[in-house]
Amino acid sequence: MADVPNDAPEHCPGTSSDQAGKSSACQGCPNQNICASGAAKAPDPAIEEIRQKLTSVKHKILVLSGKGGVGKSTFSAHLSHALASDDSKEIALLDVDICGPSIPKIMGLEGEQVHQSGSGWSPVYVEDNLAVMSIGFLLSSPDDAVIWRGPKKNGMIKQFLRDVDWGEVDYLIVDTPPGTSDEHLSIVQYLSGAGIDGAVIITTPQEVSLQDVRKEIRFCKKVKIPVIGVIENMSGFVCPKCKNTSQIFPPTTGGAQRMCEELNLPLLGRVPLDPRIGRSCDEGRSFLTEVPDSPAAVAYQNIVQKIRDYSSSHSTPDDPC
């Protein structure tokens, strides 16, 4: 849970629990007396620190999916590239997938390192107006495994949000791991003061993916994150030569369209499979600039425009997008 201290025992009930400081797991914990007194239930001061730090960030968008392997990081990267194509906008991409950080590879930034300055950690820049932060920049090798319990992951996410010097930013895109657990609870808790514009949900057409995505949507409702919309990724394969479409992952239960109708959510678009997307990610280049006229690139651009429109409609009067 996001309210578990970094030095807590394995089965810590959490500082906000009624059992805080009282359960058998609390015996011998250095925080036991504080938790038992109720003092630990006070709001984490980092929430206010992060709110102040991110006052210069206009829009904060989460990219979520309960399912792994559906293309969250790929979409996060291309959403960032598309938004940064407007030179008047400053874009930041934060990778909070602590155990599987793929953003450095996709953005062509492998081997880059984070530097510290008087104002905090400096992100790594892909372009003059596109900054990236990932735990991948803190590892000695891309093959290093991050073997951390939840509290240490939460501390890392807190540090990313509080200590990175993003500067004036129009869009902060947050790429998340699969599921609805530590990293997700942490990012929601720490951004609760700064505000989240909404979440973009990624799925693929088959029911095995939609099952997990429905859980993610319910998570958003529980923690009161607006859902900007759903994207059906890998939605058919358009042959580059004959232009015929094949269903590689058949939407046996109606796909994202049916799910969105049932849950009263907007379907932002469908992105077809294109092997050139994978190749561009492996080579650290933007597919949108490599093959701008492909059906997948056109679908991406239409989706990005809808996200721009959503963000504009949710701007405050004195903070226009």
N, C-alpha and C positions, 0 to 999 in steps of 0.2 A: 504494500500500500504506500501511497505517497506521504503518509504521516508517520512512517517508521524512521527513527533516527539512524544515522549512518553506523553507529556503534551498537545497534540493538542486537539481542540474541535472535536465533533463527526463527522462533515462533512468537515473536513480539506481536501483541494484539493491536499495536498502533496507539499513538498518543491521544487520539480522539475517542478511543473505545472506552466503554464503562469499566472494562477490566484493566485499563492502563495502570500499571504499578501493582496490580493485585493478583494477576494470574501466576501459575507456577513457572511460566517462562520468564517472568520478571525477576525471579530470585537471583540475586547476585549481579543484576544489571546496574551499571553506574547511574542510570537515569531513573531508577525505581522510585526514589523518594519524590523526585520532581513530578513524575507521572501520577503517583498516588495523590499528590496534593492538588492536582487539577491544573497546575500552572502550565503544563505542556499543551493544554487544549487551546491556548491562546493562538491567534493566527500567526502563521510563519512570517517573520519580518521580511523574508525574501520576497514575498508577494508584493509588498509596497516598494521595495527596492527595484524589483523588475518593472513594476508599473512606471516608476520614474525613469528608468533606463530606456523603456520603449515608448516614451511619449513622442519620440521622433519617428516612430514607425506608424504609418497611416493605416495600413491594412494587414491583417494577420490571417492567413488561410492555412488550414490543416488539410493534408492529403491522407486519407484513411482507407482501410479495408480490413475486415476481419480475416481475410484470406491472404496467405503468402503467395508470391509468384504471379500476381495479377497485373503487375506493372506500375505500382505506386511510385517507385523511384524514377522509372522512365518518364512517367507523366509529370512528376514534380520537376524533373530536369527540363523537360520541354516546355512546361508552363513558364518556368523561369526564363528560358531562352526567348520565348515568344513575348513575354512582358518586357524583357530587356531590349527587344528590337526597337522599342520607342526610346530614343536617346534621351528624352526628357524625363524618363522615369528611372528611379534607383531601385534595384531589386536585390533581395537577400534570400538565400536558400539555406535552411538549417536542417541538417540530417540528424534526427534523434534516434535512428536505428543503431543502438549502441553495439549490439552483437553482430550485425551484418551491414556495416556501412558501405554501400555501393556507390554513393554519390561521387566520391573522388574519382573513381574509374569512369563513370558516365560523363562527368564534366571535363575529363582530360586533365585531372589535377593530381594524379598519383605521384607520390614522392614529394609533394609540397608540404611545407611545415607552417605551423602557426607561430607568430611572433608576438611578443608582449610589448606594450608601450605604456606610457603613463596613464592612458585612458582605458586600458584593458587589453584583451586579446584582439589582435587584428585579423579579420577574416582573410581568406585567400580569394583573389579576384580572377574571374575568368575573362571578364571584359571590364572596362572602366566603370560600368554601371551594374555589374552583376557580381555580388560577393557570396562566398560559400563558407560554411563552417561544418565540420564533421569530426567525429572522434578518429576517423581514418587518418587525419593529419597529425594525430598525436601518437600513432603507432610506429614502431621502428620498421615494420614490414607489413605489406598488405595481407600476408598470410598469418599474422599474429591473431590469436584467438582472445577475445575479451571475455573472461570468465568471471563475471561479477554477479553478486546478489542484487536484489532490487534496490536496497538503500544506496548502494554506490552508483547505480545507474541514475537514480533520482538526483543525487548530488551532482553528477556530471551535467544533467539537463539544466539544473538550477544555475550551474556555472556558465553554461552556454548562454542562457537568457540574461544573466545578470552582468557577466564580465566581458562579453564580446562587444567591441566598439563598432556597431553597425553604422552609426552616423544617421543622416537624414535618409529615410527609406520609404518608398511608396508601397511596396509589397514585401512582406516576409512570408515565404512559403516554407511550411514545416513538413518534411517527409518523415513519416512514422513507420515503425515496424508493424507486422501483422498483430491482430489481437486487440484486447481491451484491458490491458493490465498495467504494469508499473509505469512504463514510459508514457502511456496515454493519460493515466491519472495524474502523473507529474506535470505534463505539459498543460493540462486543463487547470490544475490547481495553481501553478505558477503564473499562468496568463489570466487568471480570474480577475485580477485588478486591471490589467492592461486591455483586456477585451479581445475576443476572437470574432472576426467577421463571420466565419462559418467554415464548414468542412466540405471538401469534395470527396465523394465516395467512389472508389474504383472497384469494378467487378469484371468477371468474364461471364459469358452467356450461360454456362451450365449450372445446374441446380446445386452441385456440390460447392460451388463458389457462392452462389446466392444465399445459401443457408448461413454461411459465416458473415456475409455482408449484412444480412438482416440483423444479426446480433450487434454489429457495429452501429447500425442506424439506431437501434434501441439504446445503445450506450450513449450516443449523441443526445437523444431525448432525455435520458436520465440526468446527464450532466449539463443539459441546457445549452448545447452547441447547435446553432442553426445549421441545417444541411443545405448547402448551396445547390447541390444536385448530384446525380449519379452518372458515371461514365461507364459504358460497356466497352471494355478493352478486348482486343483479339476477336472482334465481332465479324467473323467471316474472313476469308482470304481472297483478295482480289489479285488474280494472276497478272503480273506486269506485262505479259505478252498478249494474251487473248482477252483480258479484262473480265473474264467470267469470275463469278463469286462462288466459293465453296465454303461450306460450314465445317470448320475444323472442330469447333466445340459447339455442337448443336444445342440450341436453346430449348431443351425438352419440356420445360415448364413455362415457356413464354419469355425467358430471358429478363433482362433489366427492364424492358418496357412493361411487362406484366407486373413485376415487383413494384415499379414506380407508381403504376396505376393503383395497386392495392394499398400502398403506403402514402399516397397523395404527395409524391415527390417529383420534382422535374427531372427528366432524363436529358442531361446536357448534350449527349451525343454518343455515337458509336464509332470506335476507331478500329478499322480492319487490320488484320495481321499483315505485316510487310517485313520480309527478312532484312530489308535495308535499315529498319529501325534498330534491330539487334546489332547489326554491323556498326552503325553509327555510335551506339552506346559503347561497344567494345573499343572503338577507336577514339572515344572521347570527343565526338563532334555532334553538332546539332543536326538531327534528321530534317528539321524544318528548313534549314538553309541548304542541305545537301540535295534534297528532292522536294522542292517546295510545291510542285504541281501534282504530286501523288495524291490518291484518294485519302490516305492516312493523314498526310500533312494538311490537306483541306479540312478534314474532320477536326484535327487539332486546333486549327485557326478559328473555326466556328465555335468550338468549345471555349477557347480562351476569350473570345469576344463576349460570350455570355457571362463569363466570370468577371470580366471588366465591367460589364453593364451592372451586374449584381453589386460589385464593390462601389460603383458610382452612386447607385441608389441608396447605399448604406453609409455614405459619407455624411459627416456632420456639416452644417451650413458653413462653419468657419474653417473646415478642413476638407476642401474639395479634392476629389481624386485627380 
